[in-house]
């Protein structure tokens, strides 16, 4: 399960576990502005890595780094579901990324051995997990600027 | 520059760019409780991916997903610099991870073409970048529990 560098320019990574999720198709996952990610799921870690979960139950929230393993293409510029204008892939959460890596913050509900029951999954069932990290602090909302997303929200709010 | 799955169980990823950082040795990077990451650096994206940065300048903060490319080992349980007791790797930000992936939130100061000038780097100079995502929202501090880290902070504050 240990992924390591294979050359100076390519990294071979192996899943540390898989996501159990109620979603089996990309179209099942709520998308776009105001999408709520309240779905519960399980992060199932490989048996030989269970020791790495020691003390994780003390954290309320976790970062999950995972692979869009059913995403087949790359779009450097694309139009998100909530907007009509295209944006660069690094300014969106599009699955069509140069490296198909996803990042999700989940709430840890409870741990059962090597299974972490969580709320807030937006991955498909069976999604490979690359890493889990504790969520330690966030940027205060008052300090955030969110570019095109703020503009879309302002426009849609104005229309309502 | 396009990394893709090579088998059902292993993913080959290639850097989308590199970090320019003032830190050249791991011992240069502030570590432990209360470490401030105010260092400025540059995220330099590969020329052929520059289009993917379109509109990124509207965001104040970014997630950077990167590789601990100078980390050689894995410790499923280890003792962080700020504590005396060991914790599971998935409950820490240790570099000795099953997949040597790092995650940092940086503040975007300005963009110059394919170079993003940022504040808050904690990576070494030359670190490979796997992905950049916009920071859209954070978990409110009042909702966070931070396990062993809260316990260490409470103990250290009590001692002062």
Interface residues (C-beta under 8 A of the other chain):
Chain A: X1 X2 X3 X4 X5 X6 X9 X10 X11 X12 X13 X14 X15 X16 X45 X49 X51 X52 X53 X54 X55 X56 X57 X58 X59 X60 X61 X62 X63 X65 X67 X69 X74 X76 X77 X86 X87 X88 X89 X90 X91 X92 X93 X97 X98 X99 X100 X101 X103 X105 X128 X130 X131 X132 X133 X134 X135 X136 X137 X138 X139 X140 X141 X143 X144 X145 X146 X147 X148 X149 X150 X151
Chain B: X1 X2 X3 X4 X5 X6 X9 X10 X11 X12 X13 X14 X15 X16 X45 X49 X51 X52 X53 X54 X55 X56 X57 X58 X59 X60 X61 X63 X65 X67 X69 X74 X76 X77 X86 X87 X88 X89 X90 X91 X92 X93 X97 X98 X99 X100 X101 X103 X105 X128 X130 X131 X132 X133 X134 X135 X136 X137 X138 X139 X140 X141 X143 X144 X145 X146 X147 X148 X149 X150 X151
